[in-house]
């Protein structure tokens, strides 16, 4: 269990280094911008995708955010055989204070970036509430008949102080959690810094104290791999790596040809013994 948690932490931290430059610590007046509340809801579908809703209130007291927040997400992971798979993130909508907000999406180098707002609209220096809904393929890993999943709750918000974090996970009907753990770093609490409520197919995590800038919260969940379609990861492998079957077929042909040549070589070197008269 400790190894699994440590592995999840290492993978999350390593992934976030790829866009650390975009989420550097705010300085000066920018540091006044803060996340008052962050609520993340994740629903796992039977087709292996996850539906995510991020609802957050940001207090614009400084000059860091002028037109809207820019959020970055690591959207690649290592699948079967160490092959890199794209999570095919699809942003469904962005709302600001309950109204549809324009946004743009840029995917590059394994990172998807959502830029909220318009270039010609400047935000008022007050609290703004955003809701972002998106889907993407779950970054599942499989071991000993279990499906394992790690997720960083504070992804894209690590540059800011976060006063309150709430996370909810919902599995498909009939699928039960085998294990659920939470990791938290950078909390102002002297204890664990969070409360966990776990049921058969769902889990809720709530912070008990504010999180400092560059803090992070992650969750790690596991369930039986035979429960639903997350076990069919090979479909994504073949879709995203179409040359793989051709390479495998070519390897089989070359191997068969090599065996055939070796057999002919062995036969040609056999000496036929002829009895003396």
N, C-alpha and C positions, 0 to 999 in steps of 0.2 A: 504493500500500500504506500509506504513512504517513497519507494522508488517511483511509483506512478505519479505521485504528487510532485516530486522533484522534477520528473521529466516534463510534466505539464508546465511548470514554472519556467524551466529552461527554454522550452519551445516558444512560449508566449513572449518572454523577454527578448529572445533572439529575433523573433518576427518583428517586434516593435522597433528594433534598431534600424530596420530598413527605411522607416520614415521618421526617425528621431529628429531630423533637422526641421521637419514640418511642425513638430510639437514641442519646440524648445520652451524652456521656462519663460513666462512673461516677465518683462522688466519694466521698471518705472511705472508710468501711469497704466500700462497694459495689465499689470498685476491686480488692478482693482476689479477687473472682470472676473466673475466667479459663477460656478454652477450652484444654484440654490437647491435644486433637487434633480435627481436622475432616476428614472424608472425604466427598466428594461424588461420586456416580456418576450420570451422565446417559446414558440410552439413547434414541436418536432412532428413532421408529417410522416405518414407511412411510406411515402415515395423517397424518403431519405433527405428531403429538403427541410430547412427551418424557416419559419416565418418570424420575423423580428420587428418589434415596435419599440422605438426609443422615444421616450417623452421626457423632456428636460426643460427646466426654467433657468435662464441665464440672466444674471444681473449685469447690465452694461453701465458700470460706473467709471470705466476708463475709456481709452481710445483704441484698445486692441481690436475689437470687432466693430466694423463700421457699417458694412452692408449685410453681413450675415456670417455665421460660423462656417469654417471649412473643416470637414471631418474626414479622417483617413482610416481605411480598413485594410488589414492584410487579408487578401482573398485567394491565396494559394496555400496548399498543404501537401505533405508527403503521403501518398496513398499506398496501394499495394506494390510491393517490390521497390519502394522508395521513389516511385514515379511522381513527379510534381503534377498536381491536379488543380485546375481552376475551379473556384466555387461558384462561378457564373452568377455573381451578385446582380440582382435586378431591383432597382429602386422604384417602388410603387407610387409613393407620394411624399411630399414634404408640406407640413402645415406650420404656419406661424400665427399664434393666438387664435387657432381654430380656422384660419383662412388658408386657402391654397397659396403656397409660396413657390415662386420659380426657383429652379435649381439646375445645375449642370453636373455631369458625371464624367470623370476621367479615370481610365484604368491603364496603368503602366507599371511594369516591373513588379507585378504581383501585388500592387497596392491599388485600391479603388478610392478615389477622392470625390466627395460630394461637396460642392460649393453652393451654399444656400443664399438666396437673395438676388437682386438685380444690381447691375453696375451703376444705375442712375438713381437708386433709392438708398438713402442713408437712414439707419435705424435711430430711433429716439433713445436717449440715454436713460433707460429704465429697464424693468424686468420684461423679458420676452420669452414666450413659451413656444417651443418647437416640438413637433411630432414627426418622426421619420419612420416610414414603414418600408421594409425591404425583405426579399427572400434570397437565399443562397443555399448551395449544397453543404450539408454538414461535414465538418472535417473529422470523419470517423476514423478510428484505428481499431484493429481487431487482435485479440490475444486470448487464448484459452477459452474460446467460445463466448467471449464477452465483447460488446461494442463499447468503446471508450470515447469520450468527447470532452475537450477542454475549450473553455470560452472565457475571454476577458471582458468583464462587464463594463469596465471603465475605458475600453478602447475608444480612442478619438477624443477623450476628455482629460487626459492625463496632464495637460498643460495648466489646468485650472484647479483651484481649490473647489472641492465638492462638499457641500454641507450635508447632503443626505443621499443615500443610494438604496434602491430597492430592486431586487431581481426576482423574476418568476420563471420557472421552467415547467412546461407541460408536455408530457409524453402522450402518444396515441392511446386511445382507450384499450385497456387490457394489458398494457406494457408497464411493468413495475421496475422501479429503480432498484438496482442491486447495491449501488454505492453512490454517495454524493458527498463531496468535500468542498470546502471553500478556503481560499487563500487570500490574505489581505496584508498589504504593506503600506505604511505611510499614514496610518490612522492616528488621530489625536487621542484615542482611547488608550488606557493603560491595560486593558484586558484584550480579549480577542478582537473587539471592534465591530462585531456583527452578531446577529441573532439568526438562527437557522430553524426553519420549520419544514419537516419532510413527511410526505405521505407516500402512498404506493406508486403513483405515477406523476408526482409533481413535487416541487421544492420551492421554498421562498426564503430569500436572504435579505436582511435589512441591516444597514450600518447603524451603529449606536453612537457614533461620533463623526465629526467632519474628517475628510481626507485632505491631506496636504497636496500641493502640486507635485506631480511625478509619482503619486501613490497609485497603486493598482489593486483591483479586486478581480480574482478569477474563480471559476467554478470548474469542477471536474466530476463528470457523471459517467456511470456505466450501467449497462443492462444486458440481457441475453441477446447475443447477436442474431439468434434465430427468431427474434420477436417480430421483425418486420423488414422492409426492403433495404435497410441500410447495409445488409449483408451483400447485396448485389453491386458491389463497387466496381466489378470488372466491366460493367456496361459503360461507366464513365471513362475507365481506362482505355477501352477500345475506341470510344468516341473521340476522346481528346488526343489519343496517340494512334491514329489510323495506320501508321507505318509499322506498328508493333507486330500485327499478324503477318505482314509480308516478310518482316525480318525473321520472325520465328519459322515461317515456312521455308525461307531461303536457307536458314541454318539447318533445318531437317534435311533438305535436299543435298546440301554440301556434306552433311554427316553421312548420309546414305551413300553418296558417291565415294567418299573416303573409305568407307567399309568395303565397298565393291572393289576399289583399286587395291586395297590391302589383301583381299581374298585372292585376287588374280596374281598379285605378286607372290603370295605364299605358294599358290599352285604351280607357278612357273619355276620356282626354285626347288620343287620336289624332284629328287633323282629317282628315276625308275630303275630298279634293280633287275638285271637280266641274268638268269642262271647260266653258268658255264656249261659247254657241251661235254 
